[in-house]
């Protein structure tokens, strides 16, 4: 009987350990997904709602063009977050 209880205790701990690892993996996956969505939304705003592409075609470096449209990007993100 004691052996059975020990075995059950070990199995329960193993299940909880596995669940804890899976929960950490799921959390990491959700963080990565959220980051990818954020990047996709920002890329869409850059290309469709600012003059970012025009700046690039006029010879601006990417970092300069991003800096030039940062305020517009932030404004749009704020507007969209209210909806």
ABEGO torsion letter per residue (X at the ends): XAAAAAAAAAAAAAAAAAAAAAAAAAAAAAAAAAAAAAAAAAAAAAAAABAAAAAAAAGBBAAAAAAAAAAAAAAAAAAAAAX
